[in-house]
Amino acid sequence: MKYAFLYPGQGSQSLNMGLDFIDNFKVAKELEERASEALGLKLKDLLKDESRLNQTQFTQPAIFAVSAMAQAVFESESEIRPSLAFGHSLGEVSAYSINGGTSFEEGVRLTHKRGEFMAKACEKYECAMLVVLGLKESLLKTMCEEVRQKGAKVYAANFNLEGQTVLAGIKKDLESFMPVLKEAGAKRALLLNMSVASHCELLESACTPFKALLESSLQDSKVEVISNANINLYKTKNEAITNLTSQLVMPVRYHECVSLAKEKGITCFIEFGNGTVLAGLNAKLDARTLSVNNIEGLKATLSKL
């Protein structure tokens, strides 16, 4: 059996995530201490502080660290290792970094700065993201292009499933677009709890500083990673710099990542980190997925392997 390791993105965070790993496994506690030193603040306190946890510059390293802990705990209990890895948005950074692409400390600092760069890029506007259910990708792309021609800043950002797409842009433009989406047949259009507009040209100013940071932080990964934006496999530093930088302003094509993994012979996906968002998506893509999101999830996963 061939395994792919998966990593969630921003929006998967929740209060107290990862604490059961930290409190019960030495390897997780050690990572919490190393993350605290890299961040300059106590990670365990951050995980208990909902206000700070939802600030992009803290959300991202917290999600990264919890994913790393979950994988470290799992690997201390199992000999299973990945044939390839990928994630959703931030999760692609986790996939590359955790599997040899950076040291753990560099991964924490990298995701912290990524969050800072993204937040700064959106300071000029009140940004948001909007999930749309029930419209085809091709139609949504056309609709977004049409409203942009009229001056609105609305972009297709995440193609999660056929029929589930996330848009990014300026909040007021997205709000104005919602009735248009409903008229076109959308089953649902819901604003997400996000203050950045990921995976679109509004993040263009974040690309240069993030690329420079990648150049100084990365090394070759030990495991091939699937690019969210380009749907290719990569593991070298130079490829990672290109893919992770372009990903900031290009859509996440998640269901295509899953399809590529299947083509490469993956028969079981294991999600590491808080929640079960990717397992939920994968269930609709006929992709068997187990989630190591807490101790209960760890035990359930180990029992099924």
C-alpha positions as a printed Julia matrix, in Angstrom:
305×3 Matrix{Float64}:
   0.0    0.0     0.0
   1.24   3.5    -0.86
   0.49   6.4     1.46
   0.2   10.15    0.95
   0.53  12.46    3.96
  -1.83  15.45    3.95
  -1.76  18.81    5.74
  -4.61  21.3     6.32
  -4.5   25.01    5.66
  -5.63  28.2     7.33
  -9.18  27.97    8.62
  -8.59  24.55   10.19
  -7.44  26.07   13.5
  -9.45  25.81   16.7
  -8.93  26.71   20.33
  -6.73  24.24   22.29
  -5.74  22.28   19.2
  -2.72  20.05   19.69
  -2.73  20.26   23.48
  -3.49  16.57   23.98
  -0.4   15.67   21.94
   1.75  18.16   23.9
   0.48  16.9    27.27
   0.85  13.2    26.49
   3.81  12.73   24.14
   7.4   13.74   24.8
   8.12  14.23   21.09
   5.24  16.73   20.8
   6.26  18.55   23.98
   9.79  18.93   22.6
   8.42  20.38   19.36
   6.22  22.79   21.32
   9.3   24.05   23.17
  11.27  24.43   19.94
   8.36  26.26   18.27
   8.09  28.61   21.25
  11.77  29.5    20.96
  11.5   30.04   17.19
   8.4   32.25   17.54
   9.56  34.16   20.6
   6.34  33.33   22.43
   4.97  30.26   24.16
   3.12  28.14   21.61
   0.99  26.45   24.28
  -0.31  29.86   25.39
  -1.03  30.81   21.78
  -3.09  27.65   21.29
  -5.25  28.72   24.27
  -5.71  32.33   23.05
  -8.47  32.39   20.44
  -7.97  36.05   19.52
  -4.28  35.7    18.71
  -4.73  32.24   17.22
  -7.0   33.75   14.56
  -4.45  36.39   13.53
  -2.87  35.21   10.26
   0.74  35.64   11.39
   0.05  33.33   14.36
  -2.53  31.06   12.77
  -0.09  29.76   10.19
   2.81  28.72   12.44
   0.34  27.23   14.93
  -1.28  25.05   12.24
   2.16  24.09   10.93
   3.45  23.15   14.39
   0.38  21.05   15.25
   0.69  19.2    11.93
   4.37  18.52   12.66
   3.51  17.26   16.15
   0.78  14.98   14.82
   3.15  13.46   12.28
   5.97  13.1    14.8
   3.67  11.31   17.26
   2.33   9.05   14.51
   5.83   8.18   13.3
   6.84   7.31   16.85
   4.01   4.77   16.89
   4.13   3.47   13.3
   6.71   2.54   10.67
   4.52   3.9     7.84
   6.16   6.66    5.82
   4.8    8.67    2.86
   5.36   7.98   -0.82
   4.37  11.6    -1.45
   2.88  14.56    0.42
   0.66  17.54   -0.24
  -1.68  19.91    1.52
  -4.17  22.7     1.05
  -2.63  26.18    0.68
  -0.51  26.62    3.84
  -0.62  22.83    3.98
   1.65  22.64    0.94
   4.29  24.58    2.88
   3.82  22.11    5.75
   4.09  19.15    3.38
   7.41  20.36    1.99
   8.92  21.59    5.25
   7.94  18.74    7.58
   9.25  16.12    5.17
  12.81  17.43    5.07
  12.47  20.72    3.19
  13.43  22.81    6.22
  14.33  22.33    9.84
  11.32  22.46   12.16
  12.41  25.86   13.5
  12.78  27.27    9.98
   9.31  25.94    9.15
   7.84  27.77   12.14
   9.58  31.02   11.2
   8.7   30.6     7.52
   4.98  30.15    8.16
   4.97  33.02   10.67
   6.5   35.37    8.08
   4.22  34.02    5.34
   1.28  35.04    7.49
   2.81  38.47    8.1
   3.48  39.06    4.4
  -0.06  38.02    3.47
  -1.65  40.22    6.14
   0.45  43.22    5.07
  -0.48  42.7     1.41
  -4.16  42.95    2.36
  -3.82  46.0     4.63
  -4.84  48.32    1.8
  -8.25  46.65    1.5
 -10.8   44.9     3.69
 -10.34  41.44    2.21
 -12.36  38.27    2.59
 -13.04  34.83    1.14
 -16.36  33.33    0.07
 -17.28  29.67   -0.39
 -19.65  28.92   -3.27
 -21.55  25.64   -3.59
 -23.33  24.29   -6.63
 -21.75  26.16   -9.55
 -19.33  24.7   -12.1
 -15.74  25.95  -12.06
 -15.88  27.11  -15.69
 -18.97  29.23  -15.04
 -17.49  30.76  -11.88
 -14.26  31.67  -13.68
 -16.26  33.44  -16.4
 -18.43  35.25  -13.86
 -15.39  36.45  -11.92
 -13.77  37.73  -15.12
 -16.94  39.61  -16.03
 -17.22  41.43  -12.68
 -13.48  42.25  -12.71
 -14.0   43.97  -16.06
 -16.48  46.21  -14.23
 -13.87  47.07  -11.59
 -14.63  44.54   -8.86
 -11.78  42.59   -7.26
 -13.15  39.04   -7.14
 -11.1   35.93   -7.93
 -11.51  32.15   -7.95
  -9.01  31.04   -5.3
  -9.66  27.4    -4.26
 -11.09  24.68   -6.47
 -11.8   22.17   -3.71
 -14.38  19.98   -5.46
 -16.39  20.3    -8.64
 -19.22  22.32   -7.18
 -17.28  23.71   -4.21
 -15.12  26.72   -4.99
 -13.75  29.46   -2.74
 -13.51  33.03   -4.03
 -11.16  35.7    -2.72
 -11.23  39.46   -3.01
 -12.35  42.71   -1.47
 -15.13  42.06    1.04
 -17.6   44.61   -0.31
 -17.15  43.27   -3.85
 -17.72  39.71   -2.67
 -20.84  40.79   -0.77
 -22.18  42.53   -3.88
 -21.42  39.39   -5.9
 -23.4   37.06   -3.62
 -26.88  37.82   -5.08
 -25.45  37.38   -8.59
 -24.16  33.94   -7.61
 -27.54  32.96   -6.18
 -29.28  34.07   -9.39
 -26.86  31.92  -11.38
 -27.91  28.85   -9.39
 -25.49  28.7    -6.46
 -26.9   26.53   -3.69
 -24.95  28.5    -1.11
 -22.6   31.5    -0.9
 -21.05  32.03    2.52
 -18.37  34.44    3.71
 -15.56  32.69    5.61
 -13.82  33.89    8.76
 -10.76  35.1     6.82
  -9.22  38.58    6.7
  -6.84  37.85    3.82
  -7.57  37.2     0.15
  -5.43  34.15   -0.57
  -4.37  32.82   -3.96
  -5.08  35.88   -6.08
  -3.3   38.95   -7.4
  -4.11  40.95   -4.24
  -1.16  39.08   -2.65
   1.29  40.1    -5.37
   3.29  42.29   -2.97
   3.87  39.29   -0.67
   5.66  37.3    -3.38
   9.04  39.07   -3.41
   9.75  38.97    0.34
   8.4   35.42    0.63
  10.56  34.21   -2.25
  13.64  35.75   -0.62
  12.81  33.98    2.63
  12.33  30.67    0.82
  15.72  31.06   -0.84
  17.42  31.38    2.54
  15.33  28.75    4.35
  14.74  25.76    2.08
  16.67  22.65    1.18
  15.65  19.65   -0.92
  12.75  17.65    0.51
  13.04  13.93    1.22
   9.56  13.3    -0.18
   7.93  14.42   -3.42
   5.26  17.09   -2.92
   2.31  17.93   -5.18
   2.03  21.58   -6.17
  -1.41  23.06   -5.45
  -1.12  25.54   -8.31
   0.76  23.63  -10.98
  -0.29  20.01  -10.23
   3.22  18.62  -10.57
   5.53  16.66   -8.29
   8.65  18.32   -6.92
  11.27  17.87   -4.21
  14.17  20.2    -5.03
  14.77  23.57   -3.4
  14.55  25.51   -6.67
  11.28  23.85   -7.65
   9.88  24.55   -4.18
  10.8   28.23   -4.37
   8.94  28.53   -7.68
   5.88  26.55   -6.61
   5.45  27.99   -3.12
   5.88  31.57   -4.34
   3.5   31.25   -7.3
   0.97  29.52   -5.05
   0.36  32.82   -3.21
  -1.28  34.33   -6.29
  -2.57  31.23   -8.1
  -5.63  29.11   -7.27
  -5.4   25.94   -5.19
  -6.57  23.07   -7.43
  -7.13  20.62   -4.61
  -9.23  17.92   -6.27
  -6.65  17.72   -9.06
  -3.95  17.1    -6.44
  -5.94  14.13   -5.14
  -6.41  12.83   -8.69
  -2.66  13.02   -9.36
  -1.91  11.18   -6.11
  -4.26   8.39   -7.18
  -2.57   8.24  -10.59
   0.74   7.76   -8.77
  -0.66   4.72   -6.97
  -1.68   6.22   -3.62
  -4.32   4.05   -1.97
  -4.5    5.65    1.49
  -4.25   9.27    2.59
  -3.34  10.28    6.17
  -4.19  13.82    7.31
  -1.96  15.38    9.99
  -3.14  18.37   11.98
  -6.25  19.88   13.45
  -9.7   18.95   12.22
 -10.82  16.69    9.39
 -11.35  19.21    6.58
  -9.31  17.32    4.0
 -10.75  13.96    5.01
 -14.17  15.49    4.39
 -13.2   16.67    0.92
 -11.51  13.36    0.12
 -14.63  11.4     1.09
 -16.36  13.11   -1.84
 -13.4   12.24   -4.09
 -13.48   8.51   -3.27
 -10.1    8.76   -1.55
  -9.7    6.71    1.65
  -8.42   9.1     4.3
  -7.54   8.75    7.98
  -7.03  11.73   10.29
  -4.4   12.1    13.0
  -5.93  15.2    14.56
  -5.83  14.24   18.26
  -5.12  11.18   20.41
  -8.47   9.63   19.56
  -7.76  10.12   15.86
  -4.28   8.68   16.28
  -5.65   5.53   17.92
  -8.35   5.13   15.28
  -5.82   5.57   12.48
  -3.36   3.07   13.93
  -6.16   0.53   14.37
  -7.11   0.78   10.7
  -3.62   0.42    9.21
